[in-house]
Amino acid sequence: MKMYSSYREACDIFESISPEFVYNIREEISGDVISGTKMELLHKIHDADQAANGEVSHVPYSYYYQGEEPSDEYVEAWAIIECAYAF
């Protein structure tokens, strides 16, 4: 899957993600890893961002960008993060 290039594309990817699939996201500064479905992570990341006044950063955890195109899970995890920050 190609990486999205706009917020709208990230939202489209977010909407297409299975509601049962569990992702792992890492908070960059603390290194804490959170897991959950797209909706669980949407709320967890949003709440963490609000509590830190936007001074928090999340990245996909355990999904790799190998070769020319990233894995679907990598792109989907980024879409969850993008949507959570804008939520």
N, C-alpha and C positions, 0 to 999 in steps of 0.2 A: 504494500500500500504506500502511496506517496504521502509525504507530509503535507498537511493542509497549509494554505497560505493566507487564510483570512479567518476572522472570528466566526463568520457565517459557516464556512466549511467545517470548522471545529464543532460547531453546534450540530451540523448535519451528521457528522461522525458520531457525536455523543448520542444523538437520537437513535442511531442505527445499532448501538451496542446492546447486546443481549442483557436484559435486566438481572440475569442470574450469574453472569460471569464475574469472578472475583479478581481484582487487580491489586497490585502492591505499589504503593507510592512512598517515597522517602522524603522526609523533611531535611533539606540540605544542611542546615546549621547543626541541629541536634543529632541528626543521623537516625532519628526514630523512623520506623517503618510502620505505616498503617495499611490495613487491608480492608477490602469491602467491595460491594457492588458499586456500580456507577452512582447510584443515588446515595448510598451510604457515604461514599467518598466525596461526593458533591457537598454534602453537609459538613463532614469532618474538615475538609480543606477550607471551605468557606468560613467555618467557625474559627479555625486556627488563624486564618488571614485577618479576620476581624479583631480577634483578641490581640494580635501583634501589630495592629494598625498598619497592615500591609507590608510589614517588615519580615515576612516569612517567605520561604521559597521551597517549592516542592518539585521533585523530578520523578520520572518513572523509575521503579526499582526492579531489577532482575529482567529487564527487557533490553535487548541489545540492538544497536544499529550496525548491522553487519552487511558488507557489500554496498551496492549502490542504493538500495531502497531499504527503509526500516521495516521491521516486522509490523504486522497489523496491531499487535498488542502494544507496541511502543507508541504508535501514532494514536491509538485509542486512549492510552494512559495520558498522553499529553493533552488530548481533547478534553478529558475529564478535568484535568488541572486548569486548563484555559477557561472552561465553563464555570468551574467553582470560584475562580477569582472574580468573574463577572456576575456571579449569582447575586 
